[in-house]
Amino acid sequence: MAQGFTATPWQDAGGARVRLIIPDAPKGATTGAIEVVLPAGAKTYWRTPGDTGVPTMADFSGSTGAVDVALQFPAPVAFDDGVGGVAYGYLERVTFPVTFRAETAAPLLAVDLAFGICTKSLCLPAQAKLTLAAATGQADSALTNVVRVARDAVPRALPLAGQGPLAITETTWNDTAKPPKLTVRTRVPAGLEPSLFAEGDTAVSSRLIARTGDTAEFALSFDRPDRPRGGSILLTLVAGREAVETKLDLDGVKKAP
């Protein structure tokens, strides 16, 4: 028997509509979701918003009977931020999976969601506070599909040079370039347009520099001219409806000959 879900009523948040969805009988490790529907033409932001914008954040500290509660992020898209930069996020609607572990038969999930709503002329912060106990919301058979689609949109973790049609296969430092450059080679099915998003302790941006067959190469630049020493960056590769996420240890990146 398929797992059922219940949801809060839709709540208005700065012109957006937001609702919380949780399993109606959660056991152990499980997944719910926060669904956000923006005004027509509006955008909101990823956890790393890009040149401008505010990251989407969630506080679950008011929850009871649920531990290890975490907001997950679907793969983002890049868009013009309206002031000459590039932002990362979602267009018109997004559903964030929420993972948690139920410690009781009727956990209560409480979330304070902070996000931005950006139109062509204005970007404003928004907030929604939602609370829902298991099996006390509005039951709807369609919610099962909402959560499934949201969960499938989250990039899957894949190590460097991992198997599959979509993967980050090789990374190389070129210390002779001015400024030093990090090249990332990826495997992407032919016919799909890839995007690479990079997150680190310092701001990182990427651009596609070569595309041949099932190989795409990106050049990464950092917000300072010297190459970072140590640390790690998280790379998210997106092509079509597929996305993978690879953590890269900067100390382990090979140098160009």
N, C-alpha and C positions, 0 to 999 in steps of 0.2 A: 504494500500500500504506500503510495507516494506521501511524503511529508507535507502537511498543511501549514499555511501561514496566516497570520492576522496582521492588520495594519492600523495605525492611528488614522483619524480623519486628516484630510489635507489641511495644512496650516499655511497661512499667508506669511511670507517673509520678504518684505521689500518689493513686492510684486511677483516674486517667485512662489511656487507651491511646493511644499515639502511634506513628506510623510515617512514614518518609521515602520519597517516591516520586520517581524520576528517569527520564528517557528512557533506554532501553537502548542507543541509539546516537545520542547527542546531536551535533548539528552547529550551529555558530554560535550565534545567539540562540535560546534554547529555554526551556521551562517545565516544572518539576516541581511537587511539592506536599508539604506537611506535613499529615497528617490526624490530627485529635484527636477522640477519642470520650470524653466525660465521663461520670461516674456519672449515673444516672437523676435528673432534676430539677436537676442542677448547671448552673452558668453559668461562662463565662470572659469575658475582656475584650478590647475593641478596642484599637487603638494609643493612643486617648484614652479612658480608662476612665470618665469622668464624675465624679460627686461623690466616689466612693470606688473602691477596687479598684486593681489594678496593671496597667499596660499590658503587652500581649504583646510580647515582644522576642526577636530571634534574632541570634546571633553566628555568622557563617559564616567566620571568619578561619582556621579549620583546613582549608579546602577547597584542593585543588590541581587545576590544569588547568582551573579555572573562574574567571572574573572577573565583576565587576559583579553579584554575587549579591545578591538583594534579596527580602525577604518582602513579599508583597502581601496586602491585607486585603479580604475580602468585606464587603459592606454590613452594618452592625451593626443590632441592634434595641435599643430602650431598655427597661429593666426596673427595678423597685423594688430598691434595694440592701439593703433590710432594716433600715436605720437612718434612714429618713426622706428619703433622697436618691434620685437617679436615676443608674443606671450604664448604660454602653453596651457591648454585646458580643454573645455568642452563647449559645444554649441547647442544651445536651446534646451537640452535635457541631459541628465547623467544620473546613473544609479551606482552608489558606492556600496559594495559589500561590507558587512560588519561581521567580523569573526569573534566568537567568544566561546567560553566553556561554561556550561550550565552546572551549577553546584546544587541547585534545588529543582524540584519538579515545576516550579512556577517562578522563574527569575523575572526580575523587573529591569528593563533596559532604559536608561535615561541618557540623553545626549544633548549637549549644547553645541550646535553646529554653527561655525563662523565661515562665511564665504563671501565672494564678491559677485556683483551683478554688473556686467559691463555692456553698454550699448555703444553705438557709433559716437555719441557725444558725451557720455557720462559713465563713470564707474563708481559704484557705491557699495559700501560694506553691508552685509545682511546677516541676520542671526535667526536661528530657529531652535527652540527648546522643546524637545519631544520626550514623552515618557510612555512606556507600554509594558504591561505585564503579559506573560504568556496566556494565550487563549482569552484575552479580554478585549481585543480590538475588533475590527470589522473583517470577518472571514470572506475570502474571495479566492476562488480556484485559480484565477489568472495570476495571483501573486507568486505561485510556484515558478512560473515561467519568468517573471520579472527578476527573481533572485537568481535563477539559473543563468539567464543571459548576462546579468551583472557579474557573476562569478567567472563566466567564460571570458569576459572582456579584460580581466586582470592579467597582466603579463606573467607568464610562467617562468620560474627561475631556471636558468640554464648556465652551466659553467662555460668558460672560454673554450672554444673549439668543440662544443657539444654537438650531438647528433641531431638531425632533423633538417627540413627544408629551410628553416629560418634560424640563423645562428650568427653570433659574433665569433669569427674564426681566428683572427690574428690582430695583434696591436704592436706598433713600432714607434719608438721615439726617434726623431731626427734632431739631434742636438746641434747640427751645423746650420740648421735653418734659423732665420732671424725674424721673429722669435722662434725658439724651439717648437716643434710641431709633433703632435701625437696623431698618428694615422691609425684608423680602425678599419679593418677589412671585415666584411660581412658576407654571408650567404643568404640570398634572397631569391625566391622563385621569379623566373623571367616574366615580365609583363606587369609586375607589381611595383609601385612607387614606394621606396622605403623612406622612413624617417628615423633619425637617431637622436635620442634625448640623453643628456649627460648631467649627472648631479654629483657634486663634491663639496668639500669644505670651502672651496672658493668657486666663484661663478665659472661655469663651463658652457661653451656653445659649440655647435657642430655644423658643418656644411658638407653636402655631397660633392665629391670631387671627381669620381669616376664610376661608370656603370657599364659592365660588360657581361653579357650572359647572365649567370646567376650570382655574379659577384658585384658588390657595391662597396666603394671606399669612401670614408668620411675623414675630414680633417678636424681635429678638436683644438680649440683655442681657449686659453684661460684668462682671467681678469687681471693678470700680471704678466710682464714680459718673460720672466724666467720660469723654467719648468718647475712644477711643484715637486717638493722632495718628500717622499713617503706619503702615507695616507692611502686612500682608495677613492674610486668614483664608481657610481652605479650607472650602467648603460642600459637604456631601454630601446630596443629595436622594434619598430612597428612596420608592418606591410600588410595592406588589406585588413582583414579581421584578425590577423594573428599578431602576437607580440611576445617577445622574450626579454628577460631581465638578467643581466650579467654583472656581477661585482668584480671590479678590476683592481688588483693591488698594484699601485704605481711603481713600487720597488721591483716588482717582478716583470715589468714590461721590458722587452728586449730593445737594444739600440740598433739603429740602422747601420749597416756596414759602411 
